[in-house]
Amino acid sequence: MARNNKSPTKDKSPSSPHTHGSVQPFPVVGIGASAGGLEAFESFFDAMPSDSGIAFVVVAHLDPTHISLLPELLQKHTEMQIFQVEDGMSVQRNTVYIIPPNRDLNLLNGQLQLRELKHPRGKNLPIDSFFSSLAEDQGANAACIVLSGTGSDGTLGLRAIKGKGGLTIVQNEESARYDGMPQNAAATGLADFVLPPEQMPNELISRIQNGSRRSSEPKTFIQETPNSLQKVFALLRTHTHHDFSLYKENTIIRRIERRIHLHHFYDIDAYLQYLQTSESEIGILFKELLIGVTSFFRDPLAFAKLKETLLDQLRDKPADYTFRVWVPGCSTGEEAYSIAILLQECMEELSQYFQVQIFGTDIDEEAIDTARKGLYPASITDAVEFNRLARFFHRGQEGYQIQKSIREILVFATQSVIRDPPFTKLDLLSCRNLMIYFNNDLQQKILPIFHYSLKPGGTMFLGSSETIGSTINLHTTIDKKWKIFTRNPQTSALYRKPDFPVFPLSYYEKRAISLDTPEEIPNTNAIALVESILHQSNAPPCVIIDAENKVVYIHGRVGHFLEPAIGRATTNILEMARPGLKSELITAIQEVHTHQRETLRKALNIEQDKGHTLVDIRVKPLAERPPLNTMIMIVFETVGTPSSKASRSAKTRGQKTAKVDVNTLELELQSTRENLQTTIEELETTNEELKSTNEELQSTNEELQSTNEELETSKEELQSLNEESITVNSELQSRVDQLVHANDDMKNLLDSTQVATLFLKIDLCIHRFTPKMTEIISLTTNDIGRPITDLAINLLDTDIKALAQQVLDDLIPITREVISKDYEYFLLRILPYRTANNLIDGIVITLDNITKQIRIEEKLSQSEHRYRLVLENAPLTVAQVDLDLRYTWIHNGHPDFEPAAYLGKRDDEIDDNEGIKELMALKQRVIDNGTGASAEISFPLSGGSETYSIAVEPLKDANDLLVGATSVAVNITGHKRSADNS
């Protein structure tokens, strides 16, 4: 296949898919791969037609220090032109563009822009970077393909292209040499197709054809079919309990049509029938309509401005203030976590710390589950600064994990802003790129709810494409470009409390929302739940206490164990405990609070009104989840009474105790106080030591964390180097395979030509030879590397070394005939050996045996000499004519005859008589019939005539084609007269 070595013109006003006007848009497909990608590229382009009308941009992880062989290798697998990208190139149809090494690639206004990598050996994500720019520049005309590779590069870019309505294709794990990248991309659930590379072109072309057919229609077939959209909405609401009829119609139609064309339906009714019978398709369509395009710190300049606003907002807050944030439509949580990180940075800058509550909500349960985990792929490094990654994330095998201290201030829940109650008393409400999907009526219903949810002076953060509409008088604009607003303090006169739900309750099915936060589960409901459980069981007498040891619920008769304390009424269980119970109860409760596990105290001797009783107490945490996790259950169970001997002993001890002198008791009390003070001091010392140890451990932990981060960075660099090495090895292996094939071809060519060939290096030492050369020069494989002068050459009067040196000196090839000692003739050729870079690196000597040709030439020369003697001495006239009867060759032995006077002429152009006419007729008959003929013809002369016997034969070439006639004429005038006289 011809290889294209030209560079395309860098058109500064490109004709590209982005261009509007008379230029028809065409798809641009980004193809990303890392380790093992070469085989996938080759399989893909082998199956891709060269006239698809698509532009392809190949992005691979390449070694920044090596020249890439990828363009040359892929050119063998496609007839499309392949270019290595140069800065400013315009993408064109039916063309393949390949990223160069050590460069980052972006697409802007249909032009490819190159940037040098800041850290060539670091964790670069060129595929994500290009896919994201491709999505922004081409929108629905964009498509991406993720092929073999390690890591997760391409996953975020695939999300971006999906969010713009583009096509997403991923290589299946079975066909991928390395399945890291395909696995991460497919795990998003956003891939339209998961296929082996050779099957991708068919689906890609089919989608493109459907898309072009659809784009040429001014009105979609969905809009042309009455009530079809409402039927789809009804099916979705029945199965998902969410109503999409309030969303922008054009957005919904595009995404429904996308599913229709992916299934190759051309009739909305057929798709509706399929939708009614396939719950999985309903789920996929639901996910398609909920594409959450989000990332950490999306629009960094907007978050920088938000940080300035938050700093001003937090500056005067009291120390016990709780800062409340709501992020509706949070998708997989990146925006909510970004705000949490921003608030943490603000508090550190102000050296003030507050309680923070952030609520992230979305109707996509899978997205909420992802947000709760707080685990994100390694590709977030493209969006999160290195310092933030080091401070707020932990690097693990599966990606980056948000630190626990950040996760603890966030609560994620499934919630619909349309139908579920909002969060209130908010300091910040961040809703970016959600309302752009709502129609105007729904936006005007939602904005008042957002206004109501904010505190006076609270901040509202919207997307760059969203506005506050009719509520403009209720807010003050902080930043018009990035849509940051604050709620005006006085709004009651301007605006009433919004109606909720957005539409009447009958419009929706009733559905409960579960939030992972204590405020959403009242304590009364928790106690009711406990009461219901205890009443349905045969539990012994027990009490429920809260974190302050106050009794909140009593089950059964507990008067034998607890009694009201003297003085002011209290519900503290420690004040109510009967003698003999308090000390053990304190220890048990403290143990449960510390270890969150059940503890048992057996056979406690409790003093009662009528004596003593042995009691077992069981103390255990009530539940693991808030708000019950702060409560403790204490179960009392009587196990008997003390023995009589023990009772008597106790009575005796009581009598003796009554006789103890008061001074002794005071001394014991003083000693106890001193011991207690000593214990307290020891405890304080221990606490100080523990604090010091904790600080040392924290310092050690920070050092270990720093070391771990350095190791992770080294690991990422090694991983990147490994991927690049695999790519380079694949390219080199492909080149080696090509060289092996080329070497085999050359060997077979030299062997088949039967030409003796000898290759000499620049020092005239033997480098290579063909088997035929061994017949002329006695050569073996052991002679390779030896000088040519060491060998016996079977040629006469020929100095090979001198001739070779002459060619090396003047670079002029030598060709001559030589004779061997066996008297065989050879055609000797000596030429300089030129490399691909046009450097002289030796000599090529060929010896072609021409003995047979020489022998044939000698025989032909002898034969020619004999026949020439015959013709010159015989009284014959021999001539040849072409098909027009014009002479092409004449022999006449007469000394005055001049052949040149007759060549190219016809007989009637030389003379005109009856004999001439008869001769021309004879020649023409032979040419027409293709068979020979003869005749005796008389030619009139002055004073008489002469008679000739003329034989004419057809003249044919080597291919047996008739080209003329040959005539032989003999003068028989004398014989004729003799015959007449006799």
Secondary structure, DSSP 4 states (H G I P E B T S, - for coil): -----------SS--STT--SSSPP--EEEEEE-TTHHHHHHHHHHHS-TTS--EEEEEE---TTS---HHHHHHTT-SSEEEE--TTEEP-TTEEEEPPTTEEEEEETTEEEEEE-SSTTS---HHHHHHHHHHHHHGGGEEEEE-SBSS-TTHHHHHHHHHTT-EEEEE-TTT-SSBHHHHHHHHTT--SEEE-GGGHHHHHHHHHHHHHHHHT-SS-HHHHSTTHHHHHHHHHHHHHS---TTB-HHHHHHHHHHHHHHTT---HHHHHHHHHH-HHHHHHHHHHHT-----TTSSHHHHHHHHHHHHHHHTT--TT-EEEEEEET-TTSHHHHHHHHHHHHHHHHHT---EEEEEEEES-HHHHHHHHHTEE-GGGGGTS-HHHHHHHEEE-SSSEEE-HHHHTTEEEEE--TTTSPPP-SEEEEEE-SSGGGB-HHHHHHHHHHHHHHEEEEEEEEE-TT---GGGGGGEEEEETTTTEEEE-S--TTT-PPPPSSSS-GGGS-------SSGGGS-HHHHHHHHHHHHHTTTPPSEEEE-TTSBEEEEES--TTTB-PPSSS---BHHHHBPTTTHHHHHHHHHHHHHH-S-EEEEEEEEEETTEEEEEEEEEEE--SSTTGGG-EEEEEEEEE---HHHHHHHHHHHHHHHTS-HHHHHHHHHHHHHHHHHHHHHHHHHHHHHHHHHHHHHHHHHHHHHHHHHHHHHHHHHHHHHHHHHHHHHHHHHHHHHHHHHHHHHHHHHHHHT-EEEEE-TTSBEEEE-GGGGGTB---GGGTTSBGGGS-B-BSS--HHHHHHHHHHH---EEEEEEBTTS-EEEEEEEEEE-TTS-EEEEEEEEEE-HHHHHHHHHHHHHHHHHHHHHHHSSEEEEEEETTS-EEEEEE--TT--GGGTTT--HHHH--SHHHHHHHHHHHHHHHHSS-EEEEEEEEETTEEEEEEEEEEEEE-TTS-EEEEEEEEEE-HHHHHHHHH-
